[in-house]
Amino acid sequence: MDLESLKSILDQEVAVAVGCTEPVAIALTSAAAMAAVGGEPLKLEMTLGVGVFKNARAVGIPGTTETGVELAAALGLAISKPEAGLEILGHVDPAALQRAKDILQSIELGCDVDFDRAGVYVRCRVVTTAGEAVAETAGRHDSVCVLSVNGERLPCEGGEAASQRETLRQLGSFEKMLDVLWDAPAAGFVHLVDKTRVNLELAEWGIKAGLGMGIGRCSNGAVADHATLAAAACDARMAGVQKPVCTCAGSGNQGISATVPLLSAAQAEKVGEERLGKCLALSLLATVYVKEHFGLLSPVCGCAVAAGAGSAAGLAMLWGGDRQAAEAAASAVLATLAGMLCDGGKVGCAMKVWTAVSTAEQSARFALAGGKIPAGNGIVGRTINDTLLKLERVARDGMGGLDRAIVAAMC
């Protein structure tokens, strides 16, 4: 593990998106198939992984006041711009929405859930007046490829194989990551401040707009605390606001939880951009590291457990702690929030973000005061890596069928 590998992972894992990334993946896949074949759509067959269906079912779609996997797919057909990537739903306008609704009224549409696909998976077969095309997204939300057009198989440069990269945990331990980052020049991470600032802007807008559940009302007209700001950003995003968000490890809510508290604290305490950038790098990398133990989509709430741990580590650094304090803060969040379930994307996620950031703040202050949850307390191990391996086992062996049960309860 070296500094350049950490920067490379940050470049891959921290990306801008418009809307919840599961409806985005659906729209992107149908758009890729539609763009490949052309013509007027007649039929759409979708197969969704259980995690994609769970997260896309009830979340707001940007540019609309509606939800639903069917509308997300129809918008992909209407927009037909796979080159837009994770920002494809930023192209939703009244004309595209009406076109999508017309498509839904005129085509034959089927949707199946593949309960054996735990990660990101979307497959769309589009039949049009010009023929048919099949596209697939697997592994990551933007790893889409067209598999065939009019029965002719095509070479696939995207998809699951292209989405693979060496993971942080393969490069080294959490402690090694801290060592490399702590010794790195702070100037190398300043760009993260500008890249992630859209999350704080969304939070401040969300406080005023009161979309979703209107969680911004908790500020009572005063300056909102870090947790309420983060929750307001999530609330607006899950309601379908058509504004960009900086994601982390495939999730906008994880990006919000990992960055808004640091951006807000730095703004309040007048922390310089170089120092803030390095703290953001720690928060984002720690989020990715924890998330790798659960998978991109899992029964464990990533915006709470992974991004909460990342935020705690970043806040500990921001507030003057050493690397031991950062590890202790992240470990305290893992020990506290590890059991929080992901029951799909929806405005209610805002309360989970609020809980994550509140816990992260208190865990950071606890660690800065010399506090640490002792090894042997439940799943807490001797090191944070030991704890993560235990959590991974719990998620894999104990929660493996949970997504099926959650989706069954939803339907």
N, C-alpha and C positions, 0 to 999 in steps of 0.2 A: 504494500500500500504506500503510495506516495501522493504528493500534492496534486500532480497533474491528473492522476486517476480520480481523485476526489472532485476536481473541477469538471472533469469529463462527465462524471455521474450527475453532478448538479445541472450541467447543460442538458442532459437527457431527461432528468426527472422533474425539472422545474419549467413548466410550459404554460402558456396562456390558452385559455379555453373560454367559450361562451356557452353557459348552461351546464347542467349536470352531465358528467362525461358518459353516462350510460345511454341516455337518449341521443347524445352526440354520436356514440359508436353505432347506434342503430341507423341514424340518419346518414352517416358517412358510408355505411355499407350499402344501403339501398341506393344512395347517390352514385356510388362507384359502379354498381351493376347497371343502373339506368344510363349513365354516361357512356358506358361501353357498348350498349346495344342500340340506343336511340329509339325513335318511334313514340307511339302513344301507349302508356301502360294499360295492360289488360288484367294482369294477375300478379300477385306478390305472395310468395311463400317465405315465411321467416322461421328460423330456429334460433332461440336465445338460450344462452347459458343461464343457469338458475340465478346466479348473482346479478347478471345484467337485467333479467326480468324483475328481480326483487327491487333493484335500485331505480329502474326506469318507470315502474308502474304508476307511482303516485306523485312524482316530482313535476314541478311546473316546467313548461317548455318555453324558452325565450321567444318573445314576440307574440305570445298568445296568452290567454287566460286559462289555458286548458292543460290537461295531462294525458298520458297514455302512450303505450308503445306503438300503437297503430298510427297515431298522428305523427309521431317522430319519424316513422318509416315513410309515411306519405310526404312529409316535408322534404326528406331526402330525395324522393322521386321528383318533387316539384322544383327543388333548387338545382339538383343534378350538378353539383360542383365539388367533387371529392378532393380537388386540390385545395379547398379551404381548410381541410384538416379539422382540428378540434374547434375551430371557429366557424364551422359550417352553419350553426344555428344563429350566428350573427347576421346571416343573410335573410332571415325570416322578416318579411314585410307583409302588408295587407294583401298584396297580389299573390305572393307565395303561399300565404295561409289559405286564401280562397281556392287557389289551384289545388292545394293539398286536400282540402275538404271535398272538392269536386272529384278528385281521384278516389277518395274513400267511398264516395257514393257510386262510383262507376266500375270499380275493379272487383275481382274476386280476391279475397285476402284471407290468409291462414297464418296462424302463429302457434308454434309448439315450443314448449320449454324442455330443454335437455337437462334432466336432473343429475346427469353424470358429469356435466361440465361446470366445474366450480369457479373457474376463472373467467376472464373476459372472452366471450364467444358470441358472435353474431354471424348468421349465414342468411343471405337473401337470394332467392331465385326470382327474377323479374321476367315476366313474359309481356312482350309489347307487339305492336303491329309490325315491327321490324325483325322480330325473333325473340331470343331469350338470352339472358346472361346470369351467371352465378358469381356472387362476390362473398368474401368471408373476411371477418376480422377476428383475430385470435391472438392471445397473449397480452396485447396492450390495446388501448382504446383507439389508437390511430394506426395500428398495424393492419391495414386493409389491403386486400389484393383481389383482382378479378381472376377467378378460376377458369371460367370458360365463357365463350360467346358463340351462340348458335351451335352448341355441341362440340366446338373445337377447344381442346384444353390449351391453356396459355401458361407460359412460364410465370411463376409467382415469385416476385421479389419482395413482397410484404408478408403479412401473416405471422404465424407463431415463430417460425424459424428466424425471421428477420428481427423479431422483437427481443431475441435472447442477447444478453450481454453478461459480462462478468459482474457478479453482484458484489456489493460492499462486504458482505460476510465472507465471500470467497477471497477477497483481498486481505482480510485481517480482522482482528477483534475490534469491539467497540472501543476498548482502551487504546488500541493502536490508532484508530481514527482520531480519537481525542488528542493523542500525542502529535500526530502530523498536523492537525488543524491548529493546535495551540501554538506551535512553532512557526506557522505560516505567516508571511507578511500580510497585514490587514488590507493593504491596498488592492490585493488581488480579488477582493470580493465586493468592492464598492458597487459594481454593476447590479448586484442583487437588490440593493435599496430601490433603484429605479424600477427594476423588473417586478418587484413585489408590492410596490406602493399602490398599485391598482386595488389591492385587497383592502388597504386602509381607506382608500377613497370610496370603495363600495360600502364599507362599514359605516362611514360617516354619512353617506347618502341613505343607507338603510335606516339609520337612526331617525332621520328626518321624514323619510317616505312612509315608514311603518308598514311595509308590505308583509305578506305572509301572516304570521301571528301577531305582528306588531310588537316584537320584543323590545324595540327601541324605547317604548314607553317606560321601561324600567329605569331609564336615566332621569326621569322626573324633571326634565328641563335643564338639569345640571350637566357638567361635562361627564360623558359616559365613562365608566371604568373599562379596563381592558377586556374583561370577559363579556360585558354587554356589547361592546363594539364588535367583537368577533362574532357573537351570536346574531347581531343585527345583520352582518354581512351574509352569514349563512341563511338567515331567514329570508332575505331578499333574493338570494340566489336560488333557494329551493322553491320560492314562489314563481320563478321564471323570469326574473329581471334580465333584460337583454344588455348586460354589461360584462366586460371581460373580468376574469378572475385568474390569478396565478396559481396553478395547481402544483401539487407535490405528490409524487408516486401515483399519478393517475387520478387524483381526487382534488377537486376544488375546496371541499370542506377541510381536508387535511392541509392544503395550502393556507387556508384562512387561519386555522388553529395554530399553525406553525409560525405565522408571520405577523398577524395583526397585533398580538400582545407585545411583541418586540418593537414593532413600528410605533405603536402607541406609547409605550414606555419611553422609548428613545426621544420621541417628540416632546413628551412632558418633561423629561429630565435633560433635554438639550444635549443628547449624546451625538458625537460626531459620526459622519457617514462611514468612515473607515472602520471604526469600532463596531458600529451597527451592522455593517456588511458581514463582518466575520462572525458575529453572533447569529445572524440569519443563516449563514452557511452551516453553523453547528446545528441549529434547530432543524433545518431542512434535511441535512445528512442523517441526523439522529432519527428523524421521522422515517426516512427511507430504510435505514438499518433495521429498525423495529418492524416496519411493514414487511420486509423480506421474510420474516419468520411466520407471517400469517398468510401471505399471498395478496395479490393486487385486489381481489374481491374475496371477502371471507365473512364468516359469522361474527367476527370480532370488529367492533366499531373502530375504524382506523382514525377518524378525526378526534376520538377521545384517547385511545390507548397509544397509538403511534405518534400522532402529532402533539398530544398532551405531553408525552415524554420528551419529544423534541423541543417543544416550547419551554419546558421546565429547564432543560439543559441550557438553552439559549439565554433565558432570563438569568440563570445563575452566573453565566459569563458576563452578561450585560451589567449586572449589579456587582461585579468585582470578584466573583468567586474563582477558585482554581479548578483544575480539571477533575479533582476528586469531588468537589461540590457539584459540578455539572453531572457527573455520573450518579451521585447520590440523589440528586433532584429527579433525574429521569427514572431511576429505580423506584423512587417513592410513588411516582405516577403509575408505573407498571403494577406495583403491588396494590394500589388503590382501585384502579379502573379496569383491570384486566378482564373482569367478568361482564363488561358492558357489551350488549349485543348490537349488531347491525341488523335492524329490521326494515331496511330499505330507505331510499332517498325520499325525503318529504320535509315540509317546513318544521316538523317536530325535531329534526336533527339540530336545530338551533339550540335547543336546551342541552343537548349532548355537548355541543361546542362550548356553551356557557360553563357546563360542569368541567370540561377538560381544561379550559383556560383558568378557571378558578382554582382547580386542583394543582395545575402547573405553577401558578403564582405562589401558593402556599408551600408547595414542595420545594421550590427554589429558595424561599425565605427560610424554611426549615433546614435545608442543606447549608445555607450560608451561616446559620447559627450553630453549625457543627452537628446537626441532627442527621441520623441515618437509620433506616429500618434494618435491624440486624439480620444476618444470614440465618436461615432456619425458620424465619417467620413465614409460615405458609409456603408459597412458591418462591420466596426470595432466596437467591443463591449467594454464593460467596462473591461472585462478580456479576455485573449486569448481563454478561454473556451466558452465565449459568442460569440466570432468571429467564432469559429469552428462550433458551433451549427447553426449559420446563413449560413455559407458556406455549411454545410451538407444539409440544407434545399434547398439552391439554386441548389446543385448538384442533389438532389433527385427529387425535384418538377420541377425545371426549365430546367434540362439537362437530364432528365430520358430517353428521346427518341433520344439523340444525337448520341449514338453509332450506332443505326440503320441507322441514316442519313449518318454518316461517312462511314459505310460499304457499303451502297447503292451507295454513291459517288465513292467509290473505284472500285466497280464492273462494 
